[in-house]
Amino acid sequence: MRRICTLALALVAMAWSHEAAAQDCSKSFFPERPGATNGHWSQQKGCAMLESGALVTRTPDATFLAFPTLFRFGLGAGFELRANTDLVAVDIPDDDSAGASAPRTGLEVKFMGLRAEDRVPGVGVLLQVNSVTNGDFVDELQVATSGLMDWQLFDGFWWAVNVSLATANGGAVEPMRQGVFGASTVVWYDFVGFMSGYVNYAGSTRLRERSWNQIVGGGLAFYPGVERLQLDVSADVEVTGDEHPVVVGAGVAVGF
């Protein structure tokens, strides 16, 4: 999967024409970070964005580090090609030495069907294929499709919703493929010109199970006055189960 992503990025770079690069890419600077949803907006043709950050997850007996990174490139006609990876995943148990595990890496295609304008919501579709970059590639292969919606309810106030359906391995007890349903929502508000904040909710369940895993959180995004640059911080907690892991993160989005 990592080789496939590298090849895809190389093909994107070859397709980057001077005419496309000359466009005003600031019009499509809508980072996915740091909320739980993906926006419906696609990059304009020839425009690109790199989003990356660090996530620290704390459970009662361990700490986990990940560095989610997303590259986005506009293909035109509402389509966007994307490549994502965690770069590296590090497990730090409280009573043992740290170890690295294989990160997840994938390819995605987004289509912006209707752009949000005035008070009309925007809608899009996201197709994803990802897996771990080791010998468990086939067992961990996941295919997902998501419906995306963003709606500006009034000036500076946005509501976003994602609904997804994915495949996942059933595990050692039931190794067959299972469907995983997920839903997430984010409410954004632009406090001032250089900062906005949000609260989010995300839930998911395997379709053969009755449990519903839920995460709530929020964060801030900062715009330091440099065109097509965003900085962010976030915090989330899983409110279901017994351990209630806490996730804190910080990151950056850069358009070019």
C-alpha positions, 0 to 999 in steps of 0.5 A, spaced: 500 500 500 505 504 501 508 503 494 501 504 491 501 511 495 508 513 493 506 511 485 500 515 486 503 521 489 508 521 483 503 521 478 499 527 481 506 531 481 507 529 473 500 532 472 501 538 475 501 543 470 503 550 470 496 553 468 493 549 474 498 551 479 497 559 477 489 558 480 487 562 486 488 556 490 486 560 496 478 559 494 479 551 496 483 552 502 478 548 507 482 543 511 479 536 514 483 537 520 482 537 526 474 535 527 471 528 526 468 529 519 471 530 512 468 536 509 465 536 502 469 541 499 474 538 494 481 542 492 481 546 485 484 543 479 492 543 480 491 545 487 494 541 493 494 541 501 498 537 506 495 536 513 499 533 518 499 532 526 501 528 532 496 524 536 497 522 543 492 517 546 492 515 553 489 509 556 489 507 564 496 502 562 499 505 556 500 511 551 500 511 544 503 516 539 501 517 531 502 522 526 496 522 521 498 525 515 493 527 509 495 529 502 490 532 497 490 534 490 485 537 486 483 533 479 478 538 477 470 537 476 469 536 483 474 530 484 480 530 489 485 525 490 488 523 497 493 519 500 493 518 507 498 515 512 499 515 520 507 515 518 509 511 524 505 508 530 508 507 537 506 503 543 508 505 550 506 501 555 507 503 562 510 496 564 514 495 558 519 498 553 516 502 547 515 498 540 512 501 533 507 498 529 505 498 522 501 504 520 495 504 516 496 507 509 491 508 504 488 512 498 482 516 497 477 519 492 472 525 494 467 528 489 464 534 491 457 534 488 454 540 491 458 546 493 455 550 499 453 557 498 449 562 502 444 557 506 444 551 501 448 545 504 454 542 500 454 535 499 460 530 497 462 523 497 468 520 499 471 513 497 477 510 501 481 504 501 486 503 507 490 497 510 496 496 515 503 496 511 505 489 513 504 482 512 497 483 515 495 487 509 489 483 506 486 481 513 486 488 515 484 491 508 478 496 509 474 499 504 469 505 506 464 510 503 462 516 506 456 521 505 459 528 507 454 534 508 456 541 510 451 547 512 452 554 514 446 555 518 448 563 519 454 567 518 460 564 522 456 558 524 457 551 520 454 544 522 457 538 518 455 531 518 458 524 515 455 518 515 459 512 513 459 504 511 466 500 511 468 493 511 472 490 517 475 484 519 471 480 524 477 478 528 480 471 531 473 469 533 469 471 527 474 472 521 469 473 516 468 481 513 463 485 517 460 491 516 461 497 520 457 503 520 459 510 523 456 517 524 460 523 526 458 531 526 461 537 528 459 544 529 464 550 528 464 557 529 468 563 527 470 567 534 474 572 531 478 573 524 484 569 526 481 563 530 475 558 530 473 553 535 468 546 534 465 541 538 464 534 535 461 527 536 463 520 533 460 514 533 461 507 530 458 500 531 459 493 527 453 491 524 452 485 527 453 488 534 449 492 539 454 496 542 455 503 540 462 506 541 462 514 542 467 519 542 466 527 544 471 532 544 473 539 541 478 544 539 481 550 536 484 552 529 488 558 528 490 562 522 496 566 523 496 571 518 500 567 512 495 565 506 493 557 506 496 556 513 492 553 519 494 551 526 490 547 530 489 543 537 484 538 539 482 533 545 477 527 545 475 522 550 471 515 548 465 516 553 463 508 552 467 502 555 471 501 561 477 505 559 475 512 556 482 513 553 483 520 552 486 523 545 490 530 545 493 532 538 496 538 534 497 539 527 498 544 521 495 544 514 498 548 508 496 549 502 500 550 495 
